[in-house]
Amino acid sequence: MTLEELIQKCKEQDIQAQESLYNKYSGILFAICLRYSPNYEEAQDNLQDAFLTIFKNIEQFKGKGSFEGWIKRITVNTVLQKYRKQRVYNLTNEAQVPEEIDDEPIEDEKIPLDYLLQIIQELPDRYRLVFTMYVLDGYSHQEIATMMNITTGTTKSNLARARAILKTKVKAYKKGLNK
């Protein structure tokens, strides 16, 4: 079955087609949810919410542009909307942020992907969201500001602070390897 046929069947609320679509895209969308969520369980909840939104709004997809891009955007927006309602990205413990931002580059050594994902998830919520949107998903500061209802200056500041925290953790990790 082609993607177009699968989408059409989902528009007709065919359960088997919805299951096929879920199986086809759940891995990709779960990776997005995991990047935006503070833990695995919340990422699973966010994935389910995203698919509910996708199936509810699939009639709006008119075949213009990439379907995968469309469902990725819905996933990101679903997660952000949840956090916007919880207002999690308005609260940050500034004590976690280094006072001075170190511009010294980190040597290009292999850092395990699991560790990198873990330290990204440990970032304060608003820093994690801005970092993920800018660095991993390629949104501009203006797009992030619009989506999160904050200023572009705030997105730039949050990104700098996220990078500083991550850099500190990576340096500590590498120092532990060299002992």
C-alpha positions, -999 to 999 in steps of 0.1 A, spaced: 0 0 0 14 34 -9 17 62 16 -11 81 -2 -34 51 1 -25 46 37 -32 83 45 -66 81 27 -76 50 47 -66 68 79 -88 97 68 -116 71 66 -107 60 101 -96 26 91 -81 10 123 -56 -12 104 -43 17 84 -39 38 116 -19 9 131 2 6 100 9 44 100 17 42 137 41 13 131 57 31 102 64 64 120 64 57 158 101 53 159 109 86 142 83 105 163 93 88 195 129 100 190 115 136 187 94 131 219 124 117 237 144 148 228 117 171 241 107 152 272 125 150 305 122 112 307 113 80 288 78 76 303 68 112 295 81 107 260 58 77 256 28 97 268 38 125 244 40 101 215 5 88 222 -8 124 224 9 132 191 -7 103 173 -41 112 187 -36 147 173 -24 133 140 -53 110 135 -78 137 146 -64 162 121 -53 139 93 -81 154 71 -61 186 71 -32 170 52 -39 178 16 -8 161 1 11 193 -3 46 189 10 61 161 31 38 140 52 67 131 75 74 168 79 38 175 87 36 148 114 69 159 129 56 194 132 24 182 148 45 161 173 67 191 183 36 213 186 17 187 207 46 184 231 51 222 233 14 228 239 15 203 268 44 221 284 29 255 277 -2 245 296 20 232 325 41 263 322 72 242 329 95 264 308 89 294 329 107 279 359 144 274 360 169 270 388 195 295 378 220 279 403 225 251 377 238 276 352 276 284 352 281 322 358 305 326 329 300 309 295 331 292 284 337 295 246 366 271 245 357 243 221 354 207 234 379 183 218 362 161 193 362 128 212 336 101 211 309 107 237 283 79 239 250 89 224 231 75 255 251 99 277 245 129 255 207 121 254 207 117 292 224 151 298 201 168 273 171 154 292 186 166 325 186 202 313 160 225 329 129 223 308 130 256 290 167 252 282 161 216 269 132 227 247 152 257 232 183 236 227 164 207 211 145 230 188 175 250 177 203 225 176 186 192 169 156 203 149 169 234 132 143 260 141 154 296 140 153 318 172 123 336 158 104 304 152 112 292 187 102 325 202 69 323 184 62 287 193 71 292 230 57 327 233 90 342 245 114 368 230 142 359 207 166 373 233 153 348 257 158 319 233 194 330 226 200 333 264 184 299 271 205 283 243 237 297 256 229 285 291 219 251 279 252 248 260 272 259 291 255 233 312 261 206 286 297 216 282 303 214 319 288 179 321 308 168 290 341 181 305 333 163 338 326 131 319 358 133 299 378 141 331 363 109 346 376 90 316 411 103 320 415 92 356 
